[in-house]
């Protein structure tokens, strides 16, 4: 017999990880060869709806130049280790309960860190 548990707020079966993209994430940091981005929880909120293949972005930042995406809804395609948002493909992974999206950070692309709602 096999049993499984699911932690509150986690959505299983959407990726190769029990901590799937599904749900609401707060952007906490962006690392790139760009000017520093200063974010606080709630400044930029991304909600991944993997069932409808949509990303809902809400920007509450007082500094709009810190926005990766404007507020709105974007089409996404989710793979086991990557997510395409509009036409940009990001690798994704989870570390210590945080979501990381990367677009070739080794050649100055962004590495974006999120915290689950």
LUMNUVO-795741 format. One line per field, with one value per residue (C-alpha): residue number from 1; residue in three letters; x, y, z. Coordinates in pm, whole numbers, plus 32768, in hexadecimal, padded with zeros to 4 digits. Example, Ala and Ser with C-alpha at 12.3 -4.5 7.8 and 13.67 -1.06 7.14 Angstrom:
% residues 2
resi = 1 | 2
resn = Ala | Ser
u = 84CE | 8557
v = 7E3E | 7F96
w = 830C | 82CA
% end
This chain:
% residues 117
resi = 1 | 2 | 3 | 4 | 5 | 6 | 7 | 8 | 9 | 10 | 11 | 12 | 13 | 14 | 15 | 16 | 17 | 18 | 19 | 20 | 21 | 22 | 23 | 24 | 25 | 26 | 27 | 28 | 29 | 30 | 31 | 32 | 33 | 34 | 35 | 36 | 37 | 38 | 39 | 40 | 41 | 42 | 43 | 44 | 45 | 46 | 47 | 48 | 49 | 50 | 51 | 52 | 53 | 54 | 55 | 56 | 57 | 58 | 59 | 60 | 61 | 62 | 63 | 64 | 65 | 66 | 67 | 68 | 69 | 70 | 71 | 72 | 73 | 74 | 75 | 76 | 77 | 78 | 79 | 80 | 81 | 82 | 83 | 84 | 85 | 86 | 87 | 88 | 89 | 90 | 91 | 92 | 93 | 94 | 95 | 96 | 97 | 98 | 99 | 100 | 101 | 102 | 103 | 104 | 105 | 106 | 107 | 108 | 109 | 110 | 111 | 112 | 113 | 114 | 115 | 116 | 117
resn = Unk | Unk | Unk | Unk | Unk | Unk | Unk | Unk | Unk | Unk | Unk | Unk | Unk | Unk | Unk | Unk | Unk | Unk | Unk | Unk | Unk | Unk | Unk | Unk | Unk | Unk | Unk | Unk | Unk | Unk | Unk | Unk | Unk | Unk | Unk | Unk | Unk | Unk | Unk | Unk | Unk | Unk | Unk | Unk | Unk | Unk | Unk | Unk | Unk | Unk | Unk | Unk | Unk | Unk | Unk | Unk | Unk | Unk | Unk | Unk | Unk | Unk | Unk | Unk | Unk | Unk | Unk | Unk | Unk | Unk | Unk | Unk | Unk | Unk | Unk | Unk | Unk | Unk | Unk | Unk | Unk | Unk | Unk | Unk | Unk | Unk | Unk | Unk | Unk | Unk | Unk | Unk | Unk | Unk | Unk | Unk | Unk | Unk | Unk | Unk | Unk | Unk | Unk | Unk | Unk | Unk | Unk | Unk | Unk | Unk | Unk | Unk | Unk | Unk | Unk | Unk | Unk
u = 8000 | 806F | 7FF4 | 8039 | 7FF9 | 7FDC | 8039 | 7F3C | 7F5E | 801C | 7F8F | 8011 | 8025 | 8079 | 81EF | 8303 | 8307 | 8206 | 824F | 81BE | 819F | 802A | 7FBF | 801E | 8189 | 8225 | 8359 | 846A | 85A9 | 8630 | 879F | 882E | 8927 | 882F | 87FC | 8795 | 8628 | 8599 | 8460 | 8384 | 8285 | 814E | 81FC | 81E3 | 80F9 | 80EF | 7FDC | 801E | 7EE1 | 7F72 | 7E19 | 7DBE | 7F26 | 7F1C | 7FF2 | 7F46 | 8033 | 7FDC | 80D5 | 80AF | 820F | 8235 | 8357 | 82CA | 8428 | 8457 | 834F | 83B4 | 8255 | 813D | 7FFE | 7F24 | 7EEE | 7FF0 | 7FE9 | 80D3 | 8148 | 81CB | 82C3 | 8366 | 8489 | 842B | 8311 | 82DF | 823D | 81CC | 8308 | 8410 | 8472 | 84E3 | 8575 | 84D7 | 8538 | 84E4 | 85D5 | 856A | 83FF | 8455 | 841F | 8538 | 8509 | 8644 | 8681 | 87F1 | 887F | 89DB | 89C9 | 8927 | 87BD | 86E0 | 86C4 | 8578 | 8525 | 83C1 | 8324 | 81D9 | 80A5
v = 8000 | 8161 | 8299 | 8400 | 8546 | 869D | 87D3 | 88E8 | 89D1 | 88DB | 8866 | 8711 | 8675 | 87B1 | 877B | 868F | 872A | 872D | 88A4 | 88F5 | 8A48 | 8A4C | 8B66 | 8CC4 | 8D2D | 8E74 | 8EE8 | 8F23 | 8F56 | 8F7C | 8F3C | 8FA9 | 9096 | 91B1 | 92C5 | 9245 | 91EE | 922E | 9167 | 912E | 9018 | 907B | 9166 | 9068 | 8F40 | 8E2B | 8D25 | 8BF2 | 8B41 | 8A0D | 897B | 8A98 | 8ADF | 8C45 | 8D24 | 8E44 | 8F60 | 9073 | 918E | 925D | 92E9 | 9460 | 9444 | 93C3 | 93A6 | 927B | 91B6 | 9082 | 906D | 916D | 911A | 9036 | 8ED1 | 8E13 | 8CC1 | 8BBA | 8A5F | 898C | 8870 | 8796 | 888C | 89BD | 8AB5 | 8B90 | 8CE0 | 8D76 | 8D2D | 8D21 | 8BCC | 8BBE | 8A95 | 8A6A | 89BE | 89C5 | 89FC | 8A17 | 8A4A | 8B65 | 8B6B | 8BD6 | 8C32 | 8C56 | 8CCD | 8C81 | 8D3A | 8CC4 | 8DBE | 8EDB | 8E63 | 8E8A | 8D9E | 8DEB | 8D74 | 8D4A | 8CF9 | 8C3A | 8CF7
w = 8000 | 7FB4 | 8062 | 800F | 80BC | 802E | 80EE | 80FC | 7FD2 | 7EF9 | 7DB0 | 7D4B | 7BF3 | 7B32 | 7B10 | 7B74 | 7CD0 | 7DE7 | 7E05 | 7CB2 | 7C0E | 7C53 | 7D37 | 7D9E | 7DBF | 7E36 | 7D7B | 7E7C | 7DB4 | 7C53 | 7C0E | 7AC0 | 7A21 | 7A47 | 7B3F | 7C98 | 7CC9 | 7E24 | 7E6E | 7F98 | 7FC5 | 7F06 | 7E0F | 7CF6 | 7D13 | 7C10 | 7C12 | 7B3C | 7ACB | 7A29 | 79E8 | 78FA | 788C | 7906 | 79DE | 7A90 | 7AED | 7BE4 | 7C10 | 7D49 | 7D44 | 7D77 | 7C7F | 7B34 | 7AA2 | 7B8B | 7ACE | 7A0A | 7976 | 7973 | 7A2F | 795E | 78EE | 7821 | 7772 | 7801 | 779F | 78BF | 7897 | 799E | 79CD | 7902 | 78D7 | 77A4 | 77ED | 76A5 | 75DA | 76EE | 7772 | 78DD | 7992 | 7AE6 | 7C27 | 7D99 | 7EBA | 8026 | 7FC1 | 7ED2 | 7D5C | 7C75 | 7B06 | 7A38 | 78D8 | 789C | 79CA | 7966 | 7844 | 7907 | 78EC | 7A1C | 7B43 | 7BEC | 7D4C | 7DCF | 7F1E | 7F2E | 7FA7
% end
